[in-house]
Amino acid sequence: MDINLFFTHTFKENENQFENSIVVMCDVLRASSTICAALHNGAKEIIPTVNSEQAMNIYTSLDRASRFIGGEQNLHKPAGFDAGNSPMEYTHDKVAGKTIILTTTNGTPLFTKAKSSKMKIIVAFVNFNIVLDKIDDLIKQNETTQEYQSIDLICAGNSESFSYEDALCLGGIVEHITQDNDNFKLNDSARASRNLYLYHKNDLFGFLRTCDHAQKLIKNNLYDDLDICFTWNLYPVLPIMEGLSIKKSNI
């Protein structure tokens, strides 16, 4: 089974490229973490959109009682939005039972990738173990069904460039699913991410706080978001992309 990793979502996607693939998508800072927070706090679903205009168009078409719009562009909450892109804003009293329309600079364009995949999972540090468990289950099932040929891991990246936090989160995924199994073929990006994770794992979050995106959040006084996003398994939910929306899986 192949394991392929993409450092950003901006690669050219071929038709049906991911048809036989388990796809795992990661935007640690902050869309994946915010999605996990929202689903953990009872949101019905999240509909990711590529920009504020599309988000507002969908939002205005929904029933007032069941809608919620959130996100950011260049860290700032767009005018008229209910929330930004901080996990702290998606509390139970605000989002329970609601459809959330979400747009972010890096994360939500990521979720438009891999349209042909039958299994698209959203991961961050805040739901790391439950995603690992799901991938392990799928690998075991695949020994019989042969439904999947590859696991494809896609980073959101930061402004269309490499981001350490996404690469190390997915590098941790690669390390954990391969450490007792030699039946995987890794592309160079997957191997590099795994090696980076192993190099930094003893002070993972300390190191990540020094990196570009984290420093940008710190300069904008978003320290609390880092505390949340850099916490293992804070929101043990399994977000699965179904069609155009992301929902909490019942495993």
Stockholm file with secondary structure:
# STOCKHOLM 1.0

chainA/1-251         MDINLFFTHTFKENENQFENSIVVMCDVLRASSTICAALHNGAKEIIPTVNSEQAMNIYTSLDRASRFIGGEQNLHKPAGFDAGNSPMEYTHDKVAGKTIILTTTNGTPLFTKAKSSKMKIIVAFVNFNIVLDKIDDLIKQNETTQEYQSIDLICAGNSESFSYEDALCLGGIVEHITQDNDNFKLNDSARASRNLYLYHKNDLFGFLRTCDHAQKLIKNNLYDDLDICFTWNLYPVLPIMEGLSIKKSNI
#=GR chainA/1-251 SS CEEEEESSSCSCCCTTTTTTEEEEEECTTTHHHHHHHHHHTTCSEEEEESSHHHHHHHHHTSCGGGEEEEECBTTBCCTTCSBCSCGGGCCHHHHTTCEEEEECSSHHHHTTSCTTCSEEEEECGGGHHHHHHHHHHHHHHHHHHCCCSEEEEEECCBTTBCCHHHHHHHHHHHHHHHTTCCCCEECHHHHHHHHHHHHHGGGHHHHHTTSHHHHHHHHTTCHHHHHHHTSTTSSCCCEEEETTEEEECCC
#=GC SS_cons         CEEEEESSSCSCCCTTTTTTEEEEEECTTTHHHHHHHHHHTTCSEEEEESSHHHHHHHHHTSCGGGEEEEECBTTBCCTTCSBCSCGGGCCHHHHTTCEEEEECSSHHHHTTSCTTCSEEEEECGGGHHHHHHHHHHHHHHHHHHCCCSEEEEEECCBTTBCCHHHHHHHHHHHHHHHTTCCCCEECHHHHHHHHHHHHHGGGHHHHHTTSHHHHHHHHTTCHHHHHHHTSTTSSCCCEEEETTEEEECCC
//
